[in-house]
Amino acid sequence: MRFEKWQAAGNAYLVIERTDLVHPPTPARVQRICHPDLGAGSDGILVLDPIGPGHTRVQILNPDGGEAEFSGNGSRIAAGY
């Protein structure tokens, strides 16, 4: 799986394009990927899904596997990516 690790104001997120996902981001997988010792270590995962020219949907996943409603730093990272 291809991903990039970005940092903004003290938060590190993994950025993954939905087309690069090999398996769906289940809570258990997200927890393992975000784990600092067993995975890549991050404050969450941003799954980017292009929905049209110049428009991208961002799914923000917390390190516990749950979905966040909003993240300022996550949004900043997605826009920069």
C-alpha positions as CSV (number, residue, x, y, z in Angstrom):
1,M,0.0,0.0,0.0
2,R,1.4,3.4,-1.0
3,F,1.1,6.2,1.5
4,E,2.8,9.4,2.6
5,K,3.3,10.7,6.1
6,W,2.6,14.4,6.6
7,Q,2.9,16.7,9.6
8,A,1.0,19.9,10.5
9,A,1.1,21.8,13.8
10,G,2.3,18.8,15.8
11,N,0.0,16.1,14.2
12,A,1.3,13.4,11.9
13,Y,-1.2,11.8,9.5
14,L,-0.8,9.2,6.9
15,V,-2.3,10.2,3.5
16,I,-3.6,7.4,1.4
17,E,-5.5,7.6,-1.9
18,R,-8.6,5.3,-1.9
19,T,-7.4,3.8,-5.2
20,D,-4.2,2.7,-3.4
21,L,-6.0,0.8,-0.7
22,V,-5.4,-2.9,-0.9
23,H,-8.0,-3.7,1.9
24,P,-10.8,-1.6,3.4
25,P,-9.6,0.5,6.4
26,T,-11.3,-1.5,9.2
27,P,-10.9,-0.3,12.8
28,A,-8.5,-3.1,13.5
29,R,-6.3,-2.3,10.5
30,V,-6.3,1.4,11.2
31,Q,-5.3,0.7,14.9
32,R,-2.4,-1.5,13.7
33,I,-1.2,1.0,11.0
34,C,-1.3,3.9,13.4
35,H,0.5,2.0,16.2
36,P,3.8,3.7,17.0
37,D,5.7,0.4,17.3
38,L,3.9,-2.1,15.1
39,G,2.8,0.2,12.3
40,A,3.8,3.5,10.7
41,G,2.8,5.5,13.7
42,S,0.4,8.4,13.2
43,D,-2.3,10.5,14.7
44,G,-4.7,9.2,12.1
45,I,-5.2,8.4,8.5
46,L,-6.6,10.6,5.7
47,V,-8.2,8.6,2.9
48,L,-8.6,10.8,-0.2
49,D,-11.2,10.0,-2.7
50,P,-11.4,12.2,-5.9
51,I,-15.0,13.0,-6.7
52,G,-14.6,15.4,-9.6
53,P,-12.2,17.9,-11.2
54,G,-10.7,19.9,-8.3
55,H,-12.8,18.1,-5.7
56,T,-11.7,15.5,-3.2
57,R,-13.6,13.8,-0.4
58,V,-11.5,13.3,2.7
59,Q,-12.3,10.5,5.2
60,I,-10.5,11.2,8.5
61,L,-9.8,8.1,10.6
62,N,-8.7,8.3,14.2
63,P,-5.9,6.0,15.5
64,D,-8.6,4.0,17.4
65,G,-10.2,3.1,14.1
66,G,-13.2,5.5,14.4
67,E,-14.1,8.1,11.9
68,A,-13.6,11.8,12.9
69,E,-16.1,14.5,11.8
70,F,-13.4,17.1,11.3
71,S,-9.7,17.8,11.9
72,G,-8.2,21.2,11.2
73,N,-4.7,19.8,10.8
74,G,-6.0,16.8,8.8
75,S,-7.8,19.2,6.5
76,R,-4.7,21.3,6.2
77,I,-2.6,18.3,5.3
78,A,-5.2,17.1,2.7
79,A,-5.3,20.5,1.0
80,G,-1.5,20.5,0.9
81,Y,-1.3,17.1,-0.5
